[in-house]
Protein backbone atom coordinates (compact mmCIF):
# COMPACT_ATOMS: atom_id res chain seq x y z
CA UNK A 1 0.00 0.00 0.00
CA UNK A 2 1.27 3.45 -0.90
CA UNK A 3 1.34 5.50 2.30
CA UNK A 4 3.10 8.62 3.52
CA UNK A 5 5.99 8.28 5.96
CA UNK A 6 4.06 10.40 8.46
CA UNK A 7 1.11 7.98 8.37
CA UNK A 8 3.28 4.90 8.94
CA UNK A 9 5.19 6.67 11.72
CA UNK A 10 1.98 7.61 13.48
CA UNK A 11 0.67 4.06 13.31
CA UNK A 12 3.87 2.99 15.09
CA UNK A 13 3.16 5.65 17.76
CA UNK A 14 -0.34 4.25 18.32
CA UNK A 15 1.09 0.75 18.71
CA UNK A 16 3.75 1.97 21.16
CA UNK A 17 1.08 3.60 23.30
CA UNK A 18 -0.69 0.25 23.70
CA UNK A 19 2.55 -1.61 24.38
CA UNK A 20 3.54 0.78 27.14
CA UNK A 21 0.05 1.49 28.50
CA UNK A 22 0.08 5.24 27.91
CA UNK A 23 -1.87 7.81 25.92
CA UNK A 24 -0.82 8.22 22.30
CA UNK A 25 0.58 11.50 21.04
CA UNK A 26 -1.94 13.65 19.10
CA UNK A 27 -2.27 12.92 15.38
CA UNK A 28 -0.14 15.19 13.16
CA UNK A 29 -2.24 17.53 11.02
CA UNK A 30 -0.87 16.10 7.78
CA UNK A 31 -2.04 12.58 8.66
CA UNK A 32 -5.56 11.54 7.69
CA UNK A 33 -7.59 9.26 9.96
CA UNK A 34 -9.03 7.62 6.83
CA UNK A 35 -5.55 6.88 5.46
CA UNK A 36 -4.49 5.58 8.85
CA UNK A 37 -7.49 3.24 8.96
CA UNK A 38 -6.69 1.78 5.53
CA UNK A 39 -3.03 1.42 6.42
CA UNK A 40 -3.77 -0.28 9.76
CA UNK A 41 -6.07 -2.73 7.95
CA UNK A 42 -3.39 -3.51 5.38
CA UNK A 43 -1.04 -4.36 8.24
CA UNK A 44 -3.62 -6.44 10.18
CA UNK A 45 -3.22 -4.01 13.06
CA UNK A 46 -6.57 -2.22 13.05
CA UNK A 47 -7.60 -3.80 16.38
CA UNK A 48 -4.53 -2.59 18.26
CA UNK A 49 -4.67 0.84 16.62
CA UNK A 50 -8.35 1.23 17.53
CA UNK A 51 -7.58 0.24 21.13
CA UNK A 52 -5.05 3.12 21.24
CA UNK A 53 -7.55 5.57 19.74
CA UNK A 54 -10.19 4.58 22.28
CA UNK A 55 -7.79 4.85 25.22
CA UNK A 56 -6.56 8.27 24.09
CA UNK A 57 -10.08 9.61 23.46
CA UNK A 58 -9.41 10.82 19.91
CA UNK A 59 -12.32 12.07 17.80
CA UNK A 60 -11.99 10.38 14.41
CA UNK A 61 -15.40 11.42 13.07
CA UNK A 62 -18.72 9.64 13.46
CA UNK A 63 -18.69 7.86 10.08
CA UNK A 64 -15.18 6.44 10.40
CA UNK A 65 -15.77 5.68 14.08
CA UNK A 66 -18.75 3.53 13.14
CA UNK A 67 -16.82 1.71 10.40
CA UNK A 68 -13.75 1.13 12.56
CA UNK A 69 -15.86 0.05 15.53
CA UNK A 70 -17.69 -2.49 13.33
CA UNK A 71 -14.40 -3.93 12.10
CA UNK A 72 -13.07 -4.00 15.67
CA UNK A 73 -16.11 -5.96 16.87
CA UNK A 74 -15.85 -8.35 13.92
CA UNK A 75 -12.19 -8.96 14.72
CA UNK A 76 -13.04 -9.77 18.33
CA UNK A 77 -15.64 -12.32 17.21
CA UNK A 78 -13.18 -13.78 14.69
CA UNK A 79 -10.53 -14.10 17.39
CA UNK A 80 -12.93 -15.94 19.72
CA UNK A 81 -13.99 -18.34 16.97
CA UNK A 82 -10.41 -18.95 15.82
CA UNK A 83 -9.30 -19.89 19.34
CA UNK A 84 -12.24 -22.23 19.80
CA UNK A 85 -11.80 -23.77 16.34
CA UNK A 86 -8.07 -24.34 16.76
CA UNK A 87 -8.68 -26.28 19.97
CA UNK A 88 -11.54 -28.24 18.42
CA UNK A 89 -9.64 -29.23 15.26
CA UNK A 90 -6.61 -30.31 17.29
CA UNK A 91 -8.91 -32.49 19.39
CA UNK A 92 -10.42 -34.01 16.23
CA UNK A 93 -6.99 -34.77 14.80
CA UNK A 94 -5.80 -36.29 18.08
CA UNK A 95 -8.90 -38.48 18.31
CA UNK A 96 -8.11 -39.76 14.80
CA UNK A 97 -4.54 -40.59 15.82
CA UNK A 98 -3.04 -37.64 13.89
CA UNK A 99 -0.18 -35.76 15.54
CA UNK A 100 -0.74 -32.04 15.21
CA UNK A 101 0.99 -28.77 16.05
CA UNK A 102 -0.62 -25.29 16.04
CA UNK A 103 1.72 -22.76 14.44
CA UNK A 104 2.48 -19.05 14.15
CA UNK A 105 -0.26 -16.62 15.18
CA UNK A 106 -2.29 -18.98 17.34
CA UNK A 107 0.83 -19.53 19.46
CA UNK A 108 2.37 -16.04 19.40
CA UNK A 109 -0.89 -14.29 20.34
CA UNK A 110 -0.72 -15.98 23.76
CA UNK A 111 2.07 -13.59 24.79
CA UNK A 112 0.35 -10.40 23.56
CA UNK A 113 -1.30 -8.22 26.26
CA UNK A 114 -4.62 -9.51 24.93
CA UNK A 115 -4.82 -12.28 22.28
CA UNK A 116 -7.27 -10.34 20.09
CA UNK A 117 -4.60 -7.68 19.51
CA UNK A 118 -2.71 -10.19 17.38
CA UNK A 119 -4.99 -10.49 14.35
CA UNK A 120 -4.84 -13.63 12.20
CA UNK A 121 -6.15 -14.37 8.74
CA UNK A 122 -5.59 -18.13 9.01
CA UNK A 123 -5.25 -20.87 11.56
CA UNK A 124 -2.09 -22.86 10.81
CA UNK A 125 -1.81 -26.48 11.97
CA UNK A 126 1.02 -28.87 11.12
CA UNK A 127 0.47 -32.61 10.60
CA UNK A 128 2.87 -35.28 9.39
CA UNK A 129 3.11 -35.69 5.58
CA UNK A 130 1.73 -39.20 5.79
CA UNK A 131 -1.35 -37.87 7.63
CA UNK A 132 -2.23 -35.05 5.23
CA UNK A 133 -4.91 -37.07 3.39
CA UNK A 134 -6.62 -38.17 6.60
CA UNK A 135 -6.50 -34.57 7.86
CA UNK A 136 -8.04 -33.53 4.54
CA UNK A 137 -10.98 -35.89 5.04
CA UNK A 138 -11.55 -34.55 8.56
CA UNK A 139 -11.57 -30.96 7.28
CA UNK A 140 -14.20 -31.84 4.67
CA UNK A 141 -16.26 -33.68 7.29
CA UNK A 142 -16.09 -30.57 9.49
CA UNK A 143 -17.78 -28.53 6.75
CA UNK A 144 -14.70 -26.86 5.25
CA UNK A 145 -14.28 -26.19 1.56
CA UNK A 146 -10.92 -27.18 0.09
CA UNK A 147 -9.30 -24.31 -1.84
CA UNK A 148 -7.32 -26.36 -4.32
CA UNK A 149 -6.02 -23.36 -6.26
CA UNK A 150 -4.18 -22.15 -3.13
CA UNK A 151 -2.49 -25.47 -2.39
CA UNK A 152 1.31 -25.33 -2.23
CA UNK A 153 4.13 -27.80 -1.67
CA UNK A 154 3.79 -27.46 2.11
CA UNK A 155 0.15 -26.68 2.94
CA UNK A 156 -3.51 -27.00 1.94
CA UNK A 157 -6.01 -24.17 2.41
CA UNK A 158 -9.58 -24.56 3.67
CA UNK A 159 -12.43 -22.14 4.26
CA UNK A 160 -15.66 -22.26 6.24
CA UNK A 161 -18.21 -19.49 6.03
CA UNK A 162 -18.35 -16.83 7.23
CA UNK A 163 -14.70 -16.19 8.13
CA UNK A 164 -12.75 -19.28 9.19
CA UNK A 165 -9.62 -19.93 7.12
CA UNK A 166 -7.36 -22.86 7.99
CA UNK A 167 -4.04 -23.95 6.53
CA UNK A 168 -3.09 -27.57 7.16
CA UNK A 169 0.67 -27.87 6.74
CA UNK A 170 2.50 -31.07 5.91
CA UNK A 171 5.84 -29.25 6.19
CA UNK A 172 6.91 -26.10 8.03
CA UNK A 173 8.38 -24.46 4.92
CA UNK A 174 7.98 -24.96 1.16
CA UNK A 175 10.05 -27.73 -0.38
CA UNK A 176 11.71 -25.19 -2.66
CA UNK A 177 12.80 -22.99 0.27
CA UNK A 178 16.52 -23.14 1.03
CA UNK A 179 15.75 -23.72 4.73
CA UNK A 180 13.57 -26.76 4.03
CA UNK A 181 16.33 -29.19 5.03
CA UNK A 182 16.31 -27.84 8.60
CA UNK A 183 12.55 -28.21 9.01
CA UNK A 184 11.95 -31.33 6.88
CA UNK A 185 11.21 -33.39 10.00
CA UNK A 186 10.82 -31.29 13.12
CA UNK A 187 8.71 -33.67 15.17
CA UNK A 188 11.61 -34.92 17.30
CA UNK A 189 11.82 -31.46 18.87
CA UNK A 190 8.10 -31.30 19.63
CA UNK A 191 6.79 -31.15 23.19
CA UNK A 192 3.50 -32.98 23.73
CA UNK A 193 0.60 -31.56 25.70
CA UNK A 194 -0.76 -33.43 28.71
CA UNK A 195 -3.43 -35.26 26.70
CA UNK A 196 -3.92 -36.24 23.09
CA UNK A 197 -1.48 -35.88 20.20
CA UNK A 198 -1.32 -32.09 20.10
CA UNK A 199 2.21 -30.78 20.54
CA UNK A 200 4.10 -27.53 20.31
CA UNK A 201 7.57 -26.13 19.72
CA UNK A 202 9.44 -24.88 22.73
CA UNK A 203 9.78 -21.09 22.77
CA UNK A 204 13.39 -21.17 21.53
CA UNK A 205 12.53 -23.14 18.41
CA UNK A 206 9.31 -21.16 18.03
CA UNK A 207 11.32 -17.93 17.97
CA UNK A 208 13.71 -19.32 15.36
CA UNK A 209 10.83 -20.55 13.20
CA UNK A 210 9.10 -17.19 13.44
CA UNK A 211 12.26 -15.50 12.16
CA UNK A 212 12.66 -18.09 9.40
CA UNK A 213 9.09 -17.47 8.31
CA UNK A 214 9.63 -13.69 8.36
CA UNK A 215 12.82 -14.15 6.33
CA UNK A 216 10.95 -16.16 3.68
CA UNK A 217 8.34 -13.44 3.25
CA UNK A 218 10.73 -10.48 3.56
CA UNK A 219 12.91 -11.50 0.64
CA UNK A 220 10.18 -12.98 -1.55
CA UNK A 221 7.03 -10.86 -1.24
CA UNK A 222 7.75 -8.53 1.66
CA UNK A 223 6.34 -8.66 5.17
CA UNK A 224 4.52 -6.15 7.34
CA UNK A 225 4.82 -4.43 10.71
CA UNK A 226 3.14 -7.31 12.54
CA UNK A 227 6.12 -9.61 11.96
CA UNK A 228 8.43 -7.05 13.64
CA UNK A 229 5.92 -6.68 16.47
CA UNK A 230 6.01 -10.45 16.99
CA UNK A 231 9.79 -10.25 17.38
CA UNK A 232 9.44 -7.48 19.95
CA UNK A 233 6.88 -9.37 22.02
CA UNK A 234 8.76 -12.66 21.98
CA UNK A 235 12.05 -11.06 23.02
CA UNK A 236 10.54 -8.90 25.75
CA UNK A 237 7.85 -11.20 27.16
CA UNK A 238 10.06 -14.31 27.04
CA UNK A 239 13.32 -12.73 28.08
CA UNK A 240 13.90 -15.24 30.90
CA UNK A 241 12.85 -18.20 28.76
CA UNK A 242 14.73 -17.72 25.50
CA UNK A 243 18.23 -19.19 25.48
CA UNK A 244 20.27 -16.78 23.41
CA UNK A 245 23.30 -19.03 22.95
CA UNK A 246 21.17 -21.82 21.46
CA UNK A 247 19.19 -19.41 19.27
CA UNK A 248 22.32 -17.77 17.86
CA UNK A 249 23.86 -21.16 17.13
CA UNK A 250 20.78 -22.37 15.22
CA UNK A 251 20.44 -19.08 13.33
CA UNK A 252 24.05 -19.44 12.21
CA UNK A 253 23.30 -22.94 10.90
CA UNK A 254 20.41 -21.46 8.91
CA UNK A 255 22.42 -18.46 7.70
CA UNK A 256 19.86 -16.14 9.28
CA UNK A 257 21.83 -14.48 12.07
CA UNK A 258 22.46 -11.17 10.26
CA UNK A 259 18.81 -10.94 9.20
CA UNK A 260 17.58 -11.81 12.69
CA UNK A 261 19.80 -9.23 14.38
CA UNK A 262 18.63 -6.54 11.95
CA UNK A 263 14.97 -7.43 12.61
CA UNK A 264 15.60 -7.36 16.36
CA UNK A 265 17.25 -3.94 16.18
CA UNK A 266 14.36 -2.66 14.05
CA UNK A 267 11.87 -3.96 16.64
CA UNK A 268 13.74 -2.12 19.40
CA UNK A 269 13.87 1.12 17.39
CA UNK A 270 10.14 1.01 16.64
CA UNK A 271 8.64 -0.32 19.84
CA UNK A 272 10.82 0.75 22.76
CA UNK A 273 8.97 3.20 25.01
CA UNK A 274 10.54 6.08 23.12
CA UNK A 275 11.22 5.54 19.42
CA UNK A 276 14.86 5.84 18.38
CA UNK A 277 16.34 6.96 15.09
CA UNK A 278 16.76 4.36 12.40
CA UNK A 279 20.40 3.73 11.56
CA UNK A 280 21.63 3.79 7.99
CA UNK A 281 22.07 0.00 7.84
CA UNK A 282 18.47 -0.53 8.96
CA UNK A 283 16.87 1.81 6.44
CA UNK A 284 16.28 -0.91 3.83
CA UNK A 285 14.48 -3.01 6.45
CA UNK A 286 12.55 0.00 7.75
CA UNK A 287 11.15 1.02 4.36
CA UNK A 288 10.67 -2.51 3.06
CA UNK A 289 8.44 -3.45 5.98
CA UNK A 290 6.49 -0.18 6.15
CA UNK A 291 5.70 -0.33 2.43
CA UNK A 292 4.51 -3.94 2.55
CA UNK A 293 1.15 -5.15 3.75
CA UNK A 294 0.81 -8.02 6.21
CA UNK A 295 1.81 -10.56 3.57
CA UNK A 296 3.77 -8.19 1.35
CA UNK A 297 3.09 -6.79 -2.08
CA UNK A 298 6.55 -6.37 -3.51
CA UNK A 299 6.11 -9.34 -5.85
CA UNK A 300 3.67 -7.23 -7.84
CA UNK A 301 6.22 -4.41 -7.95
CA UNK A 302 8.97 -6.81 -9.00
CA UNK A 303 6.82 -8.17 -11.82
CA UNK A 304 5.99 -4.66 -12.98
CA UNK A 305 9.67 -3.69 -12.99
CA UNK A 306 10.60 -6.72 -15.10
CA UNK A 307 7.90 -5.86 -17.64
CA UNK A 308 8.98 -2.22 -17.78
CA UNK A 309 12.61 -3.23 -18.21
CA UNK A 310 11.48 -5.11 -21.34
CA UNK A 311 10.41 -1.77 -22.80
CA UNK A 312 6.72 -1.71 -21.77
CA UNK A 313 4.93 1.15 -20.00
CA UNK A 314 3.64 1.02 -16.43
CA UNK A 315 0.07 0.99 -17.82
CA UNK A 316 0.89 -2.09 -19.92
CA UNK A 317 2.56 -3.72 -16.90
CA UNK A 318 -0.60 -3.24 -14.83
CA UNK A 319 -2.74 -4.74 -17.61
CA UNK A 320 -0.49 -7.80 -17.93
CA UNK A 321 -0.45 -8.30 -14.15
CA UNK A 322 -4.25 -8.13 -14.01
CA UNK A 323 -4.58 -10.60 -16.90
CA UNK A 324 -2.19 -13.03 -15.20
CA UNK A 325 -4.53 -13.10 -12.18
CA UNK A 326 -7.59 -13.72 -14.36
CA UNK A 327 -5.82 -16.28 -16.59
CA UNK A 328 -2.99 -17.85 -14.54
CA UNK A 329 -0.41 -19.67 -16.68
CA UNK A 330 -0.50 -23.43 -17.03
CA UNK A 331 2.44 -24.03 -14.64
CA UNK A 332 0.66 -22.11 -11.86
CA UNK A 333 -2.72 -23.73 -12.45
CA UNK A 334 -1.09 -27.17 -12.45
CA UNK A 335 -0.13 -26.76 -8.77
CA UNK A 336 -3.74 -26.20 -7.73
CA UNK A 337 -5.25 -28.64 -10.24
CA UNK A 338 -2.83 -31.58 -10.62
CA UNK A 339 -5.16 -33.24 -13.14
CA UNK A 340 -3.88 -30.71 -15.71
CA UNK A 341 -0.69 -32.76 -15.96
CA UNK A 342 -2.75 -35.39 -17.77
CA UNK A 343 -5.48 -33.30 -19.41
CA UNK A 344 -3.89 -29.89 -20.19
CA UNK A 345 -6.68 -29.09 -22.67
CA UNK A 346 -9.00 -28.55 -19.65
CA UNK A 347 -7.12 -25.38 -18.69
CA UNK A 348 -9.87 -22.97 -19.95
CA UNK A 349 -12.54 -24.93 -18.06
CA UNK A 350 -10.53 -24.86 -14.84
CA UNK A 351 -10.01 -21.10 -15.22
CA UNK A 352 -13.81 -20.81 -15.03
CA UNK A 353 -13.97 -23.18 -12.03
CA UNK A 354 -11.37 -21.03 -10.27
CA UNK A 355 -13.28 -17.80 -10.99
CA UNK A 356 -16.50 -19.24 -9.55
CA UNK A 357 -14.78 -20.50 -6.38
CA UNK A 358 -13.06 -17.18 -5.72
CA UNK A 359 -16.27 -15.23 -6.38
CA UNK A 360 -18.24 -17.42 -3.95
CA UNK A 361 -15.67 -17.98 -1.22
CA UNK A 362 -13.35 -14.95 -1.35
CA UNK A 363 -15.19 -12.05 -3.03
CA UNK A 364 -13.09 -9.47 -1.20
CA UNK A 365 -9.93 -10.93 -2.70
CA UNK A 366 -11.02 -9.83 -6.18
CA UNK A 367 -11.65 -6.17 -5.34
CA UNK A 368 -8.57 -6.01 -3.10
CA UNK A 369 -6.27 -7.40 -5.77
CA UNK A 370 -7.43 -5.15 -8.57
CA UNK A 371 -7.38 -2.14 -6.24
CA UNK A 372 -3.70 -2.91 -5.63
CA UNK A 373 -3.05 -3.21 -9.36
CA UNK A 374 -4.82 0.07 -10.10
CA UNK A 375 -2.86 1.93 -7.42
CA UNK A 376 0.48 0.25 -8.10
CA UNK A 377 3.17 2.88 -8.07
CA UNK A 378 6.91 2.58 -8.58
CA UNK A 379 7.78 6.01 -7.29
CA UNK A 380 11.46 6.14 -6.52
CA UNK A 381 12.27 3.61 -9.24
CA UNK A 382 14.01 5.01 -12.29
CA UNK A 383 12.08 2.66 -14.56
CA UNK A 384 8.76 4.37 -13.87
CA UNK A 385 9.88 7.48 -15.73
CA UNK A 386 9.51 5.72 -19.06
DAZI-V74540 format. One record per run of one state. SS is the DSSP state (@ for helix, = for strand, . for the rest). FROM is the first residue (numbers start at 1). LEN is the number of residues. Records with the same first field share a line. If there is no record, write none. Layout:
BEGIN
SS = FROM-LEN + FROM-LEN
END
This chain:
BEGIN
. = 1-4 + 20-13 + 43-3 + 57-5 + 96-4 + 104-1 + 112-3 + 118-5 + 128-1 + 142-3 + 147-1 + 151-4 + 161-3 + 170-10 + 184-3 + 190-1 + 193-5 + 201-2 + 221-4 + 238-6 + 255-2 + 272-8 + 291-7 + 310-4 + 327-3 + 337-1 + 342-2 + 362-1 + 375-7 + 386-1
@ = 5-15 + 33-10 + 46-11 + 62-34 + 105-7 + 115-3 + 129-13 + 148-3 + 180-4 + 187-3 + 203-18 + 225-13 + 244-11 + 257-15 + 280-11 + 298-12 + 314-13 + 330-7 + 338-4 + 344-18 + 363-12 + 382-4
= = 100-4 + 123-5 + 145-2 + 155-6 + 164-6 + 191-2 + 198-3
END
